[in-house]
Structure formats: C-alpha cells, structure tokens
C-alpha cells in the first residue's frame, strides 16, 4: 500500500526534471513528503516553474553528460536516499543513414549521462539503504524502425540497471528500470514525422492516432509513469531489484 508521506524527510535526485516524467516525479516526491530534492536539467525555466511546496529544492542547470557537473554535485548528493535517472533525448532516422555525430549526440545524453547519474548516485548512497529507478523504454526491448540510437541507448540503460542491482544488493541499494511505451511528453515534439502529423491534424489527434498502435489504445500520462516510479523507489517495493518494469498498454505483446 502506498502511503501519502512515504518519502518523508528523504532526499532524492531527479534528472530531466523540467518537464514530462521528470517533472511529474519531482512533484510526486515533494507531495509525498520528500525533504530534499536535487533536480537537474538544461531547461532552467522549466525547473523554476515547478511548485514543490516547502521541500528543500536545488535546481541544477546543466547536461547530465557533463562529468564536471557531477563532480561538483557530489557534496550536495551525500547521503542520497533515492534517484530517478530520467534525462533523455530522442532521435530519428534509419541506422544506415544516421551520422556518427548524431549517434554520439544521443548516446552522450541517454547512455553516458545515465551512467554518470547512476554512478554518482550510488556513491552518494554509500553503504545504503537506497533505491534508484532508471527510465528505459519499450524501444529498448522491441525493435522499432527509425529510432536506432534511442532504442539502443534504452536497451543499454536497462541492462546497466540490472548490473548495478547485482553489484549493490548487499548494501541494501535497489536498482530497477521502467520501460514505458507511449507517454504523452514533449520528447515527441522533436521528431519530424510527429511535427508533420501535428501540422496536419493537431497535437491531441496526433497522440490519439499513435496510441492506436497499443492494445489499450491509449498513451500514458507522465503522472502515471511517476506513480510507478515512486512505487519502485518506495518501501512497498522493498523486495524488488534488478527488474525492468514494462508499462506500455500492451505494446510489446
């Protein structure tokens, strides 16, 4: 059972916190009693717009792929209880046509940035206890044409979470991943195909049309994803580690 103040007095790190799943996680953690939040994103205005109540909030503007950012954050993260490894960017195009520069652009944020976030979070948790959720994707489980770098990066972070879970279980630190399917977030707005569809039918209709590819015929909301992430972070999931939880409306069936 989820308790409304289950994170009372605890500290949490959320990357990609300015919008979408990250912002929803920040709001939910604050609402459930978190005492200290460390938020990281390149979007300062998005983070500033978050109303997180009386919670102590540190808004860090920068890229998760910047190693110097994490070295500077280490003192602030000391004694960390929870982390949401969420920051990511999208990409489109066939593998045969993608440039190495585009491949590296995506990997720098989605994989290298996730590695730096996870590694520094685990060090901050020291000997535990603690919990981490890495945001992967069903595109890391099911091959979807046209998004090669994104799908590969998400497959990698899911496996990274499982390795980290095995390495840190004895310390009482749990590491899980969540693999969302379609979620109505701003990441879609980066794709040229989606932009064209929005121009033709409008954004709401575009999301509804894409949602028809799932058996439940719906895309999830960021709040729904945040609720699942908070479950995995919380004490109700105390016996769950090394798990990749799929929440996709049946997309991978």
C-alpha positions in Angstrom: 0.0 0.0 0.0 1.3 3.5 -0.9 1.4 6.0 2.0 1.0 9.6 1.2 4.1 10.7 3.1 6.2 7.6 2.3 9.2 9.8 1.4 9.0 12.0 4.5 12.4 13.6 5.2 14.2 11.7 2.5 16.4 13.1 -0.3 16.0 12.4 -4.0 17.7 13.2 -7.2 15.7 13.6 -10.5 17.3 14.3 -13.8 15.3 15.6 -16.8 13.2 17.3 -14.2 12.0 20.3 -16.1 9.2 18.5 -18.0 7.4 15.2 -18.7 8.1 12.2 -16.5 10.9 14.0 -14.6 8.7 16.9 -13.6 5.9 14.6 -12.6 8.4 12.6 -10.4 9.6 15.8 -8.7 6.1 16.9 -7.9 5.0 13.5 -6.7 8.1 13.1 -4.4 7.5 16.5 -2.9 3.8 15.8 -2.4 4.8 12.5 -0.6 7.0 14.2 1.9 10.5 14.4 0.4 12.6 16.7 2.4 15.2 17.5 -0.2 15.2 17.3 -4.0 18.1 17.8 -6.3 16.8 18.5 -9.8 19.0 18.5 -13.0 18.0 19.7 -16.4 19.2 22.0 -19.2 15.9 23.9 -19.0 16.2 26.4 -16.2 12.8 27.9 -16.9 11.0 24.6 -16.7 12.6 23.7 -13.4 11.8 27.2 -12.0 8.1 26.7 -12.9 7.8 23.7 -10.7 5.8 24.4 -7.5 7.2 21.9 -5.0 5.9 23.4 -1.7 8.1 23.5 1.4 10.6 20.9 0.1 14.2 22.0 0.0 14.9 22.2 -3.7 18.2 22.5 -5.5 17.8 23.3 -9.2 20.9 22.5 -11.2 21.1 23.7 -14.8 23.4 21.6 -17.0 23.8 18.5 -19.0 23.8 15.1 -17.4 26.6 14.2 -19.9 28.9 16.8 -18.3 31.3 14.9 -15.9 32.3 18.2 -14.2 28.7 18.8 -13.2 28.6 15.6 -11.3 31.9 16.1 -9.6 30.6 19.4 -8.4 27.4 17.9 -7.2 28.9 15.1 -5.1 28.9 17.1 -1.8 25.2 18.0 -2.3 24.3 14.4 -3.0 26.0 12.9 0.1 23.6 10.6 1.9 21.2 10.4 -1.0 18.2 8.1 -0.5 16.6 7.9 -4.0 17.5 8.7 -7.6 15.4 8.9 -10.8 17.7 8.5 -13.8 15.4 10.0 -16.4 17.1 12.6 -18.6 17.0 11.7 -22.3 16.6 12.9 -25.9 15.0 11.5 -29.0 16.4 10.8 -32.4 15.0 9.6 -35.8 16.4 8.0 -38.9 17.4 4.6 -40.3 20.7 3.2 -38.9 22.1 3.2 -42.5 21.7 6.9 -42.8 22.5 8.2 -39.3 25.8 10.1 -38.9 28.2 9.2 -36.2 27.8 12.7 -34.8 24.0 12.1 -34.4 24.7 8.7 -32.9 27.1 10.2 -30.4 24.8 13.1 -29.6 22.1 10.7 -28.4 24.5 8.3 -26.6 26.1 11.2 -24.8 22.9 12.1 -23.0 20.9 8.8 -22.9 23.8 6.4 -22.1 26.8 8.4 -20.9 24.6 10.8 -18.9 22.7 7.9 -17.4 25.9 6.2 -16.4 27.3 9.3 -14.7 23.9 9.9 -12.9 23.8 6.3 -11.7 27.4 6.1 -10.7 27.4 9.3 -8.7 24.1 8.4 -7.1 25.3 5.0 -6.0 28.5 6.6 -4.5 26.3 9.1 -2.7 24.2 6.3 -1.2 27.4 4.8 0.1 26.5 1.7 2.1 22.8 2.1 1.7 20.0 1.7 2.0 18.7 3.5 -1.1 16.9 3.0 -4.3 17.2 4.0 -8.0 14.9 3.9 -10.9 16.4 4.2 -14.4 13.9 5.3 -17.2 14.4 3.0 -20.1 11.9 2.3 -22.9 10.0 -0.4 -24.6 12.0 0.6 -27.7 14.9 -1.0 -25.9 13.0 -4.3 -25.7 11.2 -4.3 -29.0 12.9 -3.2 -32.2 11.2 -0.2 -33.7 12.5 1.0 -37.1 13.7 4.6 -37.4 14.9 5.3 -33.9 18.1 3.3 -33.7 20.2 5.4 -31.4 17.4 6.0 -29.0 16.4 2.3 -28.8 19.9 1.1 -28.5 20.6 3.6 -25.7 17.5 2.5 -23.8 18.4 -1.2 -24.1 21.8 -0.4 -22.7 20.5 1.6 -19.7 18.0 -1.2 -18.8 20.9 -3.7 -18.7 23.1 -1.2 -16.8 20.4 -1.0 -14.1 20.4 -4.8 -13.8 24.1 -5.0 -13.4 24.0 -2.2 -10.8 21.3 -4.1 -8.9 23.5 -7.1 -8.7 26.5 -5.1 -7.6 24.8 -3.2 -4.9 22.2 -5.6 -3.4 24.4 -6.5 -0.4 24.5 -2.8 0.5 20.7 -2.6 0.6 20.6 -0.4 -2.5 17.9 -1.4 -5.0 18.2 -0.6 -8.7 15.3 -1.1 -11.1 14.3 0.2 -14.5 11.0 1.2 -16.0 10.3 0.7 -19.7 7.4 3.0 -20.8 5.6 2.6 -24.1 3.9 5.7 -25.5 3.8 8.5 -23.0 2.4 12.0 -23.9 5.5 14.1 -23.3 7.5 16.8 -25.1 10.0 14.3 -26.4 7.6 13.6 -29.3 7.8 17.2 -30.4 11.5 16.7 -31.5 10.6 14.2 -34.3 10.0 15.5 -37.9 7.3 12.8 -38.5 5.4 13.9 -35.4 5.7 17.6 -36.4 4.2 16.8 -39.8 1.3 14.9 -38.2 0.6 17.7 -35.7 0.6 20.2 -38.6 -2.0 18.0 -40.4 -4.3 17.0 -37.5 -3.3 18.8 -34.3 -1.3 17.5 -31.4 -4.1 15.8 -29.5 -5.3 14.0 -32.5 -1.7 13.0 -33.4 -1.2 11.4 -30.0 -4.5 9.6 -30.3 -3.6 8.3 -33.7 -0.3 7.0 -32.5 -1.9 5.4 -29.4 -3.9 3.1 -31.7 -0.7 1.0 -32.1 -1.2 -0.2 -28.5 -3.8 -2.8 -27.4 -5.2 -0.5 -24.8 -5.4 2.2 -27.5 -4.0 4.9 -25.2 -0.8 6.7 -24.3 0.1 7.0 -20.6 0.4 10.3 -18.8 3.6 11.5 -17.1 1.8 11.3 -13.7 1.0 7.6 -14.3 4.7 6.9 -15.0 5.7 8.9 -12.0 3.4 6.8 -9.8 5.0 3.6 -11.0 8.5 5.1 -10.5 7.6 6.2 -6.9 6.3 2.7 -6.2 9.6 1.2 -7.3 11.6 3.8 -5.2 9.4 3.3 -2.1 9.3 0.8 0.7 6.4 -1.1 -0.9 8.9 -2.4 -3.4 11.5 -3.4 -0.8 11.9 -6.9 -2.3 12.2 -5.8 -6.0 15.6 -5.1 -7.5 17.1 -5.8 -10.9 13.7 -5.6 -12.5 12.7 -3.9 -15.8 9.0 -3.0 -15.3 7.2 -2.7 -18.6 4.3 -0.2 -18.7 3.2 0.1 -22.3 -0.5 -0.5 -22.7 0.4 -3.9 -24.3 2.7 -2.5 -27.0 5.2 -5.3 -26.5 2.7 -8.1 -26.6 
